[in-house]
Amino acid sequence: MIITKAFQQLLATQSFETFHAPPSRITLASFGLYVPNQVSEVEFNATIGVRATALNPTVLVTIYRNSMVIFSTRVSIDVSVADYQTISFTAVDNNPPGGYYDYSLRAELDQSLIILDSANAVGPITFTGISFG
């Protein structure tokens, strides 16, 4: 069995990253990972600390392999304005071709009520990946 892993963890800072309307997504975290030819999947775990700053925004969170989307999910931030929420999920990249890849975790506001909704990534942000052969 061949196992390789990588991660990036960012802690909360005084400056918050604001989610933007499409197509202006922000990169929350990224890492490089070598995927051997014999590997059958890459598993990801992500955690993002968020805060709604107006109404109840929906955030589109996406994982990219280089420039290709391999996973996305929409998350509604159902908290009062200025309250904090943690988004956590697991995703899998099935049967990626062998090679070295830049995996990135990106986010943007959903298109529905962009004018009224607003949210920040406040941390912590953790993005990990491990390949299994």
Backbone as JSON Lines, residues from 0, in Angstrom:
{"i":0,"aa":"M","n":[0.84,-1.17,0.0],"ca":[0.0,0.0,0.0],"c":[0.9,1.24,0.0]}
{"i":1,"aa":"I","n":[0.56,2.2,-0.83],"ca":[1.29,3.46,-0.91],"c":[0.4,4.55,-0.33]}
{"i":2,"aa":"I","n":[0.93,5.3,0.61],"ca":[0.18,6.39,1.23],"c":[1.04,7.64,1.2]}
{"i":3,"aa":"T","n":[0.48,8.72,0.67],"ca":[1.13,10.03,0.76],"c":[0.11,11.01,1.31]}
{"i":4,"aa":"K","n":[0.57,12.0,2.06],"ca":[-0.38,12.95,2.62],"c":[0.22,14.35,2.67]}
{"i":5,"aa":"A","n":[-0.67,15.32,2.71],"ca":[-0.26,16.72,2.78],"c":[-1.39,17.49,3.46]}
{"i":6,"aa":"F","n":[-1.06,18.69,3.97],"ca":[-2.1,19.49,4.59],"c":[-1.68,20.94,4.64]}
{"i":7,"aa":"Q","n":[-2.69,21.79,4.85],"ca":[-2.44,23.2,5.16],"c":[-3.44,23.6,6.22]}
{"i":8,"aa":"Q","n":[-2.95,24.24,7.27],"ca":[-3.82,24.7,8.34],"c":[-3.53,26.17,8.58]}
{"i":9,"aa":"L","n":[-4.59,26.96,8.6],"ca":[-4.47,28.39,8.85],"c":[-5.29,28.72,10.08]}
{"i":10,"aa":"L","n":[-4.77,29.56,10.94],"ca":[-5.49,29.95,12.14],"c":[-6.13,31.31,11.94]}
{"i":11,"aa":"A","n":[-7.11,31.6,12.76],"ca":[-7.81,32.87,12.67],"c":[-6.84,34.03,12.88]}
{"i":12,"aa":"T","n":[-7.07,35.1,12.16],"ca":[-6.27,36.31,12.32],"c":[-7.2,37.49,12.53]}
{"i":13,"aa":"Q","n":[-6.65,38.65,12.73],"ca":[-7.48,39.84,12.9],"c":[-8.15,40.27,11.6]}
{"i":14,"aa":"S","n":[-7.58,39.91,10.47],"ca":[-8.17,40.29,9.18],"c":[-8.98,39.12,8.64]}
{"i":15,"aa":"F","n":[-10.26,39.33,8.4],"ca":[-11.15,38.3,7.91],"c":[-11.18,38.32,6.39]}
{"i":16,"aa":"E","n":[-11.35,37.16,5.78],"ca":[-11.46,37.04,4.33],"c":[-12.94,37.02,3.97]}
{"i":17,"aa":"T","n":[-13.39,37.98,3.16],"ca":[-14.8,38.08,2.78],"c":[-15.06,37.23,1.55]}
{"i":18,"aa":"F","n":[-16.16,36.45,1.61],"ca":[-16.57,35.68,0.43],"c":[-17.15,36.65,-0.59]}
{"i":19,"aa":"H","n":[-16.81,36.44,-1.86],"ca":[-17.25,37.32,-2.93],"c":[-18.25,36.62,-3.82]}
{"i":20,"aa":"A","n":[-18.92,37.42,-4.66],"ca":[-19.86,36.87,-5.63],"c":[-19.08,36.24,-6.78]}
{"i":21,"aa":"P","n":[-19.69,35.24,-7.45],"ca":[-19.02,34.63,-8.61],"c":[-18.75,35.67,-9.67]}
{"i":22,"aa":"P","n":[-17.72,35.6,-10.44],"ca":[-16.74,34.51,-10.47],"c":[-15.54,34.77,-9.56]}
{"i":23,"aa":"S","n":[-15.65,35.67,-8.61],"ca":[-14.52,36.05,-7.75],"c":[-14.44,35.19,-6.51]}
{"i":24,"aa":"R","n":[-14.05,33.94,-6.68],"ca":[-13.9,33.04,-5.54],"c":[-12.56,33.29,-4.87]}
{"i":25,"aa":"I","n":[-12.47,32.94,-3.59],"ca":[-11.22,33.1,-2.86],"c":[-10.62,31.72,-2.58]}
{"i":26,"aa":"T","n":[-9.31,31.66,-2.57],"ca":[-8.62,30.42,-2.21],"c":[-8.37,30.46,-0.71]}
{"i":27,"aa":"L","n":[-8.94,29.49,-0.01],"ca":[-8.8,29.42,1.45],"c":[-7.54,28.68,1.87]}
{"i":28,"aa":"A","n":[-7.19,27.62,1.13],"ca":[-6.0,26.82,1.46],"c":[-5.64,25.99,0.23]}
{"i":29,"aa":"S","n":[-4.37,25.59,0.15],"ca":[-3.93,24.73,-0.95],"c":[-2.68,23.97,-0.54]}
{"i":30,"aa":"F","n":[-2.43,22.86,-1.22],"ca":[-1.21,22.09,-0.99],"c":[-0.91,21.28,-2.23]}
{"i":31,"aa":"G","n":[0.35,20.88,-2.38],"ca":[0.77,19.99,-3.45],"c":[0.82,18.56,-2.94]}
{"i":32,"aa":"L","n":[0.44,17.62,-3.78],"ca":[0.43,16.22,-3.38],"c":[0.83,15.36,-4.57]}
{"i":33,"aa":"Y","n":[1.82,14.49,-4.36],"ca":[2.21,13.54,-5.39],"c":[1.29,12.33,-5.29]}
{"i":34,"aa":"V","n":[0.68,11.96,-6.41],"ca":[-0.22,10.81,-6.48],"c":[0.46,9.74,-7.32]}
{"i":35,"aa":"P","n":[0.91,8.63,-6.71],"ca":[1.54,7.55,-7.47],"c":[0.54,6.9,-8.44]}
{"i":36,"aa":"N","n":[1.05,6.26,-9.49],"ca":[0.19,5.61,-10.49],"c":[-0.72,4.55,-9.89]}
{"i":37,"aa":"Q","n":[-0.29,3.89,-8.82],"ca":[-1.05,2.79,-8.23],"c":[-2.17,3.27,-7.3]}
{"i":38,"aa":"V","n":[-2.29,4.56,-7.07],"ca":[-3.26,5.08,-6.11],"c":[-4.67,5.06,-6.7]}
{"i":39,"aa":"S","n":[-5.63,4.63,-5.87],"ca":[-7.0,4.55,-6.34],"c":[-7.88,5.7,-5.87]}
{"i":40,"aa":"E","n":[-7.45,6.42,-4.82],"ca":[-8.23,7.57,-4.38],"c":[-7.41,8.5,-3.51]}
{"i":41,"aa":"V","n":[-7.85,9.76,-3.5],"ca":[-7.31,10.76,-2.6],"c":[-8.47,11.24,-1.74]}
{"i":42,"aa":"E","n":[-8.3,11.17,-0.42],"ca":[-9.36,11.59,0.5],"c":[-9.01,12.94,1.1]}
{"i":43,"aa":"F","n":[-10.0,13.83,1.18],"ca":[-9.82,15.18,1.71],"c":[-10.7,15.4,2.93]}
{"i":44,"aa":"N","n":[-10.19,16.16,3.86],"ca":[-10.98,16.64,4.99],"c":[-10.77,18.15,5.06]}
{"i":45,"aa":"A","n":[-11.87,18.87,5.25],"ca":[-11.79,20.33,5.32],"c":[-12.65,20.84,6.46]}
{"i":46,"aa":"T","n":[-12.15,21.88,7.12],"ca":[-12.9,22.58,8.16],"c":[-12.69,24.07,7.93]}
{"i":47,"aa":"I","n":[-13.78,24.82,7.94],"ca":[-13.72,26.26,7.7],"c":[-14.56,26.96,8.76]}
{"i":48,"aa":"G","n":[-13.96,27.89,9.47],"ca":[-14.7,28.73,10.41],"c":[-15.27,29.91,9.66]}
{"i":49,"aa":"V","n":[-16.59,30.13,9.77],"ca":[-17.25,31.21,9.03],"c":[-18.1,32.06,9.98]}
{"i":50,"aa":"R","n":[-18.44,33.25,9.49],"ca":[-19.32,34.15,10.23],"c":[-20.22,34.87,9.24]}
{"i":51,"aa":"A","n":[-21.52,34.83,9.48],"ca":[-22.47,35.59,8.66],"c":[-22.38,37.05,9.08]}
{"i":52,"aa":"T","n":[-22.3,37.95,8.1],"ca":[-22.27,39.37,8.42],"c":[-23.54,40.08,7.97]}
{"i":53,"aa":"A","n":[-24.39,39.38,7.21],"ca":[-25.71,39.9,6.82],"c":[-26.58,38.74,6.37]}
{"i":54,"aa":"L","n":[-27.79,38.68,6.92],"ca":[-28.78,37.65,6.59],"c":[-28.24,36.23,6.77]}
{"i":55,"aa":"N","n":[-28.68,35.31,5.91],"ca":[-28.28,33.9,5.99],"c":[-27.65,33.48,4.66]}
{"i":56,"aa":"P","n":[-26.39,33.78,4.45],"ca":[-25.75,33.49,3.17],"c":[-25.55,32.01,2.91]}
{"i":57,"aa":"T","n":[-25.45,31.68,1.63],"ca":[-25.08,30.33,1.2],"c":[-23.73,30.44,0.52]}
{"i":58,"aa":"V","n":[-22.8,29.6,0.96],"ca":[-21.44,29.62,0.44],"c":[-21.22,28.36,-0.4]}
{"i":59,"aa":"L","n":[-20.65,28.52,-1.59],"ca":[-20.27,27.41,-2.45],"c":[-18.8,27.13,-2.18]}
{"i":60,"aa":"V","n":[-18.5,25.93,-1.67],"ca":[-17.13,25.52,-1.36],"c":[-16.72,24.46,-2.38]}
{"i":61,"aa":"T","n":[-15.54,24.63,-3.0],"ca":[-15.1,23.77,-4.09],"c":[-13.66,23.31,-3.87]}
{"i":62,"aa":"I","n":[-13.38,22.04,-4.21],"ca":[-12.01,21.52,-4.21],"c":[-11.6,21.35,-5.67]}
{"i":63,"aa":"Y","n":[-10.41,21.85,-5.99],"ca":[-9.85,21.76,-7.34],"c":[-8.62,20.88,-7.34]}
{"i":64,"aa":"R","n":[-8.45,20.1,-8.41],"ca":[-7.18,19.42,-8.72],"c":[-6.61,20.21,-9.88]}
{"i":65,"aa":"N","n":[-5.54,20.96,-9.66],"ca":[-5.03,21.96,-10.61],"c":[-6.19,22.89,-10.94]}
{"i":66,"aa":"S","n":[-6.7,22.91,-12.16],"ca":[-7.83,23.81,-12.48],"c":[-9.14,23.06,-12.66]}
{"i":67,"aa":"M","n":[-9.17,21.77,-12.33],"ca":[-10.38,20.95,-12.53],"c":[-11.15,20.78,-11.22]}
{"i":68,"aa":"V","n":[-12.46,21.05,-11.26],"ca":[-13.32,20.86,-10.1],"c":[-13.49,19.37,-9.85]}
{"i":69,"aa":"I","n":[-13.21,18.93,-8.61],"ca":[-13.43,17.51,-8.29],"c":[-14.49,17.33,-7.21]}
{"i":70,"aa":"F","n":[-14.88,18.43,-6.54],"ca":[-15.91,18.35,-5.51],"c":[-16.44,19.74,-5.24]}
{"i":71,"aa":"S","n":[-17.75,19.86,-5.01],"ca":[-18.3,21.13,-4.54],"c":[-19.54,20.87,-3.69]}
{"i":72,"aa":"T","n":[-19.79,21.77,-2.77],"ca":[-20.95,21.68,-1.9],"c":[-21.42,23.08,-1.55]}
{"i":73,"aa":"R","n":[-22.74,23.22,-1.38],"ca":[-23.32,24.49,-0.95],"c":[-23.66,24.37,0.54]}
{"i":74,"aa":"V","n":[-23.29,25.39,1.29],"ca":[-23.52,25.38,2.73],"c":[-24.24,26.66,3.13]}
{"i":75,"aa":"S","n":[-25.4,26.51,3.75],"ca":[-26.13,27.66,4.27],"c":[-25.62,27.97,5.66]}
{"i":76,"aa":"I","n":[-25.32,29.22,5.89],"ca":[-24.85,29.65,7.21],"c":[-26.08,30.11,7.98]}
{"i":77,"aa":"D","n":[-26.61,29.23,8.8],"ca":[-27.86,29.47,9.51],"c":[-27.61,29.94,10.93]}
{"i":78,"aa":"V","n":[-26.97,31.05,11.05],"ca":[-26.69,31.61,12.37],"c":[-27.05,33.09,12.35]}
{"i":79,"aa":"S","n":[-27.15,33.66,13.51],"ca":[-27.41,35.09,13.6],"c":[-26.19,35.86,13.12]}
{"i":80,"aa":"V","n":[-26.42,37.07,12.66],"ca":[-25.32,37.91,12.2],"c":[-24.28,38.03,13.31]}
{"i":81,"aa":"A","n":[-23.02,37.87,12.94],"ca":[-21.85,37.96,13.82],"c":[-21.63,36.71,14.66]}
{"i":82,"aa":"D","n":[-22.48,35.69,14.55],"ca":[-22.23,34.41,15.21],"c":[-21.32,33.57,14.32]}
{"i":83,"aa":"Y","n":[-20.61,32.65,14.94],"ca":[-19.66,31.82,14.22],"c":[-20.21,30.42,13.99]}
{"i":84,"aa":"Q","n":[-19.79,29.8,12.9],"ca":[-20.2,28.45,12.55],"c":[-19.0,27.74,11.94]}
{"i":85,"aa":"T","n":[-18.94,26.43,12.13],"ca":[-17.87,25.63,11.54],"c":[-18.46,24.73,10.47]}
{"i":86,"aa":"I","n":[-17.86,24.77,9.28],"ca":[-18.24,23.9,8.17],"c":[-17.17,22.81,8.09]}
{"i":87,"aa":"S","n":[-17.59,21.55,8.11],"ca":[-16.65,20.43,7.98],"c":[-17.21,19.43,6.99]}
{"i":88,"aa":"F","n":[-16.33,18.87,6.16],"ca":[-16.76,17.84,5.21],"c":[-15.59,16.98,4.78]}
{"i":89,"aa":"T","n":[-15.91,15.82,4.22],"ca":[-14.94,14.9,3.66],"c":[-15.31,14.68,2.2]}
{"i":90,"aa":"A","n":[-14.31,14.61,1.32],"ca":[-14.53,14.38,-0.11],"c":[-13.48,13.42,-0.64]}
{"i":91,"aa":"V","n":[-13.74,12.79,-1.79],"ca":[-12.82,11.83,-2.38],"c":[-12.61,12.15,-3.85]}
{"i":92,"aa":"D","n":[-11.36,12.1,-4.29],"ca":[-10.99,12.18,-5.71],"c":[-10.72,10.73,-6.14]}
{"i":93,"aa":"N","n":[-11.68,10.12,-6.87],"ca":[-11.56,8.72,-7.26],"c":[-10.71,8.54,-8.51]}
{"i":94,"aa":"N","n":[-9.78,7.59,-8.44],"ca":[-8.94,7.19,-9.57],"c":[-8.26,8.35,-10.28]}
{"i":95,"aa":"P","n":[-7.57,9.24,-9.55],"ca":[-6.85,10.31,-10.24],"c":[-5.65,9.72,-10.98]}
{"i":96,"aa":"P","n":[-5.29,10.29,-12.12],"ca":[-4.09,9.8,-12.8],"c":[-2.85,10.11,-11.95]}
{"i":97,"aa":"G","n":[-1.81,9.31,-12.1],"ca":[-0.58,9.55,-11.35],"c":[0.04,10.88,-11.73]}
{"i":98,"aa":"G","n":[0.68,11.53,-10.76],"ca":[1.36,12.8,-11.02],"c":[1.34,13.69,-9.8]}
{"i":99,"aa":"Y","n":[1.92,14.88,-9.94],"ca":[1.95,15.85,-8.87],"c":[0.86,16.88,-9.13]}
{"i":100,"aa":"Y","n":[0.03,17.16,-8.11],"ca":[-1.11,18.06,-8.29],"c":[-1.14,19.14,-7.22]}
{"i":101,"aa":"D","n":[-1.69,20.29,-7.61],"ca":[-1.99,21.36,-6.69],"c":[-3.47,21.24,-6.35]}
{"i":102,"aa":"Y","n":[-3.78,20.84,-5.13],"ca":[-5.16,20.77,-4.68],"c":[-5.47,22.05,-3.92]}
{"i":103,"aa":"S","n":[-6.62,22.67,-4.2],"ca":[-6.97,23.92,-3.53],"c":[-8.42,23.9,-3.07]}
{"i":104,"aa":"L","n":[-8.67,24.6,-1.98],"ca":[-9.98,24.75,-1.39],"c":[-10.4,26.2,-1.61]}
{"i":105,"aa":"R","n":[-11.48,26.39,-2.35],"ca":[-11.92,27.75,-2.71],"c":[-13.38,27.94,-2.32]}
{"i":106,"aa":"A","n":[-13.79,29.19,-2.13],"ca":[-15.16,29.48,-1.73],"c":[-15.64,30.78,-2.34]}
{"i":107,"aa":"E","n":[-16.96,30.87,-2.49],"ca":[-17.61,32.07,-3.02],"c":[-19.04,32.09,-2.51]}
{"i":108,"aa":"L","n":[-19.68,33.25,-2.55],"ca":[-21.09,33.34,-2.22],"c":[-21.92,32.71,-3.32]}
{"i":109,"aa":"D","n":[-23.0,32.04,-2.93],"ca":[-23.94,31.51,-3.91],"c":[-24.61,32.69,-4.6]}
{"i":110,"aa":"Q","n":[-25.08,32.49,-5.82],"ca":[-25.63,33.57,-6.63],"c":[-27.01,34.04,-6.21]}
{"i":111,"aa":"S","n":[-27.71,33.3,-5.35],"ca":[-29.11,33.58,-5.08],"c":[-29.4,35.0,-4.58]}
{"i":112,"aa":"L","n":[-28.89,35.38,-3.43],"ca":[-29.2,36.7,-2.85],"c":[-27.92,37.47,-2.54]}
{"i":113,"aa":"I","n":[-27.06,37.56,-3.53],"ca":[-25.73,38.16,-3.32],"c":[-25.8,39.57,-2.74]}
{"i":114,"aa":"I","n":[-26.74,40.36,-3.19],"ca":[-26.81,41.75,-2.75],"c":[-27.11,41.84,-1.26]}
{"i":115,"aa":"L","n":[-27.92,40.91,-0.74],"ca":[-28.34,40.97,0.66],"c":[-27.47,40.13,1.59]}
{"i":116,"aa":"D","n":[-26.86,39.07,1.08],"ca":[-26.11,38.14,1.92],"c":[-24.63,38.53,1.99]}
{"i":117,"aa":"S","n":[-24.02,38.21,3.13],"ca":[-22.6,38.48,3.29],"c":[-22.04,37.55,4.36]}
{"i":118,"aa":"A","n":[-20.78,37.1,4.14],"ca":[-20.12,36.2,5.1],"c":[-18.61,36.34,5.0]}
{"i":119,"aa":"N","n":[-17.94,35.96,6.09],"ca":[-16.48,35.98,6.16],"c":[-15.96,34.61,6.55]}
{"i":120,"aa":"A","n":[-14.78,34.28,6.04],"ca":[-14.02,33.14,6.56],"c":[-13.18,33.69,7.69]}
{"i":121,"aa":"V","n":[-13.38,33.17,8.89],"ca":[-12.7,33.72,10.06],"c":[-11.69,32.76,10.66]}
{"i":122,"aa":"G","n":[-11.7,31.51,10.2],"ca":[-10.76,30.53,10.69],"c":[-11.27,29.84,11.94]}
{"i":123,"aa":"P","n":[-10.63,28.8,12.33],"ca":[-9.49,28.23,11.63],"c":[-9.91,27.54,10.33]}
{"i":124,"aa":"I","n":[-8.95,27.36,9.43],"ca":[-9.17,26.65,8.17],"c":[-8.17,25.5,8.13]}
{"i":125,"aa":"T","n":[-8.7,24.29,7.95],"ca":[-7.85,23.11,7.82],"c":[-8.25,22.38,6.55]}
{"i":126,"aa":"F","n":[-7.25,22.0,5.73],"ca":[-7.49,21.29,4.48],"c":[-6.42,20.22,4.37]}
{"i":127,"aa":"T","n":[-6.83,18.95,4.44],"ca":[-5.87,17.84,4.4],"c":[-6.22,16.88,3.28]}
{"i":128,"aa":"G","n":[-5.2,16.2,2.77],"ca":[-5.4,15.2,1.74],"c":[-4.45,14.04,1.95]}
{"i":129,"aa":"I","n":[-4.94,12.83,1.66],"ca":[-4.13,11.63,1.77],"c":[-4.48,10.72,0.61]}
{"i":130,"aa":"S","n":[-3.46,10.17,-0.06],"ca":[-3.69,9.27,-1.19],"c":[-3.49,7.84,-0.73]}
{"i":131,"aa":"F","n":[-4.37,6.95,-1.21],"ca":[-4.34,5.53,-0.85],"c":[-4.09,4.7,-2.09]}
{"i":132,"aa":"G","n":[-3.16,3.75,-2.0],"ca":[-2.86,2.88,-3.12],"c":[-3.38,1.49,-2.92]}
